[in-house]
Structure formats: structure tokens, C-alpha cells
Amino acid sequence: MSTSASNVDTQVQVKKIRFEGNSLYILLSDGREISLPIDQMNWLKWLANATQEQRSKWTIEPGGFAVYWEELDDGFEIEHLLSLQPLA
């Protein structure tokens, strides 16, 4: 995924996120929804261990290319999610 200024408008962006149990759902600007089992992904243990209140305090970074939890001082970029390999 390119991040050059000429491609910014055509890149996928985060529109909304929600949690159901220990699954995180991310709605993208192209209509896809990605679900992540946060308790099964080592790089998201910080989010799996967060309280429901902490999980609810997220923001979409300007441009829609990342989600960030200020209280947890962590987040992720959509480009990273889209490059993930399926769980084996």
C-alpha cells in the first residue's frame, strides 16, 4: 500500500470500529469489515487486557489510516492490518 500524496484519496480508511466480546471489528471505507480475535493475536494483547471502558476510548487518526487509544498509549495502522497473514 503506497502512502504517497497522490494515492491518499484512493487508500482504504477506517470508518468505524466496534467490539463484540474479544473480537474487534473494523469497518473500512471500501465497505469491507475486518474482524480480529484480539485475545489470540500477540501484538494485540494490550487491547485484550484493557477494560471495556478503556477499549471504548479510541480515536481514528487524521486521514483515517490508524486507530489509537490514548489512555493505553497504543494503536495500529490499517496498512498493517491489511498486510496480515491469516491465523494458522
Wavefront OBJ file of the C-alpha trace (Angstrom):
o trace
v 0.000 0.000 0.000
v 1.512 3.295 -1.033
v 1.421 6.349 1.166
v 2.378 8.883 -1.467
v 0.312 12.064 -1.524
v -1.106 11.226 -4.949
v -2.646 7.983 -3.639
v -4.016 9.235 -0.320
v -7.559 9.733 -1.625
v -7.737 6.212 -3.057
v -6.483 4.370 0.024
v -8.713 2.481 2.392
v -9.562 4.304 5.599
v -11.113 3.359 8.935
v -14.721 4.450 9.228
v -15.752 2.830 12.495
v -14.731 0.171 14.986
v -16.689 -1.909 17.473
v -16.078 -4.721 19.926
v -18.077 -7.885 20.488
v -16.555 -9.880 23.306
v -12.871 -10.286 22.480
v -13.345 -9.566 18.782
v -12.566 -6.202 17.233
v -14.459 -5.243 14.070
v -13.085 -2.530 11.802
v -15.318 -1.052 9.086
v -13.311 0.253 6.136
v -14.167 2.959 3.641
v -14.439 0.423 0.801
v -17.197 -1.477 2.646
v -15.091 -4.340 3.987
v -15.206 -5.229 7.657
v -12.205 -6.907 9.264
v -12.622 -8.909 12.461
v -9.712 -9.632 14.767
v -9.728 -12.065 17.706
v -7.692 -9.753 19.941
v -7.098 -12.398 22.602
v -5.447 -14.675 20.000
v -3.088 -12.103 18.494
v 0.096 -11.447 20.450
v 0.512 -7.932 19.060
v -2.968 -7.015 20.394
v -2.600 -8.421 23.940
v -2.537 -4.832 25.245
v -6.053 -4.378 23.855
v -7.304 -7.787 25.014
v -6.163 -6.911 28.553
v -7.853 -3.486 28.506
v -11.134 -2.864 30.286
v -14.320 -2.353 28.295
v -14.195 1.342 29.235
v -10.600 1.667 28.002
v -11.465 -0.100 24.749
v -14.293 2.353 24.122
v -11.954 5.376 24.173
v -10.483 5.085 20.682
v -9.925 7.699 18.009
v -9.389 7.477 14.286
v -6.219 9.304 13.369
v -6.434 12.146 10.810
v -6.798 10.705 7.334
v -8.364 7.510 8.690
v -5.191 5.453 8.394
v -4.849 4.405 12.045
v -6.788 3.792 15.251
v -5.343 4.979 18.553
v -6.190 4.517 22.235
v -4.632 7.471 24.058
v -5.273 6.048 27.532
v -3.485 2.830 26.531
v -0.803 4.703 24.561
v -1.088 2.270 21.668
v -2.835 1.677 18.376
v -2.326 0.287 14.884
v -2.255 1.346 11.251
v -4.735 -0.065 8.742
v -1.903 -0.818 6.329
v -0.538 -3.248 8.934
v -3.913 -4.988 9.291
v -4.308 -5.399 5.562
v -0.857 -6.983 5.304
v -1.521 -9.632 7.971
v -1.464 -13.307 7.077
v -4.440 -15.474 8.190
v -4.093 -17.260 11.539
v -2.937 -20.838 11.072
l 1 2 3 4 5 6 7 8 9 10 11 12 13 14 15 16 17 18 19 20 21 22 23 24 25 26 27 28 29 30 31 32 33 34 35 36 37 38 39 40 41 42 43 44 45 46 47 48 49 50 51 52 53 54 55 56 57 58 59 60 61 62 63 64 65 66 67 68 69 70 71 72 73 74 75 76 77 78 79 80 81 82 83 84 85 86 87 88
